[in-house]
């Protein structure tokens, strides 16, 4: 390659080098921003699922408590039920993909049946029919609790897997950006080498020309 050609190439690379660097950096930042938003969104989606998982256990525990303390814990059970209803409504608004919607609907159907049976159990408790109360609590209510708890656990696990996957995608995007910047850095180093070589050739020619004139 002639000195002139080297010089033209060096000038060209010097001009487009910063443009390429900026483009690579902006692309990497854009990808990282998108992935970070996804990580945040997935993390936020875990919270409603965990609330439901806790809520099912909470109101079932207070139901059992009021059945064995002659209704003294009934107000606490009712507060737990209201909180669960609010959490279920919030989850249905936020978790809307097909699998989430299916699990939430299955929880909702079983929860409605749970409340129907609870009304029967509380009426039996007020009549003093402890045998009927225990029959409901230890039979259909227990099965409904197990079913709701298993679906709440499945939902929470599903959200946890989604969060893990988005975190991995973020890490991959960050690694790709790092590699891209390293490649651009190596390219810049090659431009510098080419400029140095070209400058050396020009200096050599200048010295030779000066000697010829002498």
BELSUL-V384030 format. One record per backbone hydrogen bond with DSSP energy under -1.0 kcal/mol. CO is the residue of the C=O (numbers start at 0). NH is the residue of the N-H. E is the energy in kcal/mol with one decimal. If there is no record, write none. Layout:
{{CO	NH	E} {CO	NH	E}}
This chain:
{{1	5	-2.6} {2	6	-2.5} {3	7	-2.6} {4	8	-2.6} {5	9	-2.6} {6	10	-2.6} {7	11	-2.7} {8	12	-2.8} {9	13	-2.2} {10	14	-1.8} {11	15	-2.8} {12	16	-2.2} {15	19	-2.6} {16	20	-2.5} {17	21	-2.7} {18	22	-2.5} {19	23	-2.8} {20	24	-2.5} {21	25	-2.9} {22	26	-2.4} {23	27	-2.5} {24	28	-2.7} {25	29	-2.5} {26	30	-2.4} {27	31	-2.5} {28	32	-2.5} {29	33	-2.3} {30	34	-2.6} {31	35	-2.6} {32	36	-2.2} {33	37	-2.0} {34	38	-2.3} {35	39	-2.4} {36	40	-2.5} {37	41	-2.6} {38	42	-2.3} {39	43	-2.2} {40	44	-1.6} {45	49	-2.3} {46	50	-2.3} {47	51	-2.1} {48	52	-2.1} {49	53	-2.3} {50	54	-2.9} {51	55	-2.5} {52	56	-1.1} {53	57	-2.4} {54	58	-2.6} {55	59	-1.7} {56	60	-2.0} {57	61	-2.1} {58	62	-1.9} {59	63	-2.2} {60	64	-2.0} {61	65	-2.4} {62	66	-1.6} {64	68	-1.1} {65	70	-2.6} {68	71	-1.3} {70	73	-1.5} {72	76	-2.1} {73	77	-2.5} {74	78	-2.1} {75	79	-2.1} {76	80	-2.4} {77	81	-2.3} {78	82	-2.2} {79	83	-2.3} {80	84	-2.5} {81	85	-2.0} {82	86	-2.5} {83	87	-2.8} {84	88	-2.2} {85	89	-2.3} {86	90	-2.4} {87	91	-2.2} {88	92	-1.4} {89	93	-1.6} {90	94	-3.4} {96	100	-3.1} {97	101	-2.2} {98	102	-2.3} {99	103	-2.6} {100	104	-2.3} {101	105	-2.2} {102	106	-2.2} {103	107	-2.6} {104	108	-2.6} {105	109	-1.9} {106	110	-2.5} {107	111	-2.4} {108	112	-1.8} {109	113	-2.3} {110	114	-2.2} {111	115	-1.8} {112	116	-2.2} {113	117	-2.1} {114	118	-2.2} {115	119	-1.4} {116	120	-2.5} {117	121	-2.9} {118	122	-2.1} {119	123	-2.2} {120	124	-2.2} {121	125	-2.2} {122	126	-1.4} {123	128	-2.9} {127	129	-1.5} {128	132	-1.7} {129	133	-2.5} {130	134	-2.1} {131	135	-2.2} {132	136	-2.8} {133	137	-2.7} {135	140	-2.3} {138	142	-1.9} {139	143	-2.5} {140	144	-2.6} {141	145	-2.4} {142	146	-2.2} {143	147	-2.8} {144	148	-3.1} {145	149	-2.3} {146	150	-1.7} {147	151	-2.5} {148	152	-2.4} {149	153	-2.1} {150	154	-2.4} {151	155	-2.4} {152	156	-2.5} {153	157	-2.3} {154	158	-2.3} {155	159	-2.1} {156	160	-2.5} {157	161	-2.0} {158	162	-2.3} {159	163	-2.3} {160	164	-2.4} {161	165	-2.2} {162	166	-2.1} {163	167	-2.0} {164	168	-2.2} {165	169	-2.1} {166	170	-2.3} {167	171	-2.6} {168	172	-2.4} {169	173	-2.4} {170	174	-2.2} {171	175	-2.6} {172	176	-2.3} {173	177	-2.0} {174	178	-2.4} {175	179	-2.4} {176	180	-2.3} {177	181	-2.2} {178	182	-2.5} {179	183	-2.2} {180	184	-2.5} {181	185	-2.5} {182	186	-2.2} {183	187	-2.3} {184	188	-2.1} {185	189	-2.2} {186	190	-2.0} {187	191	-2.3} {188	192	-2.3} {189	193	-2.7} {190	194	-2.7} {191	195	-2.5} {192	196	-2.8} {193	197	-2.6} {194	198	-2.9} {195	199	-2.4} {196	200	-2.4} {197	201	-2.6} {198	202	-2.7} {199	203	-2.6} {200	204	-2.6} {201	205	-2.4} {202	206	-2.3} {203	207	-2.6} {204	208	-2.7} {205	209	-2.1} {206	210	-2.1} {207	211	-2.3} {208	212	-2.0} {209	213	-1.5}}
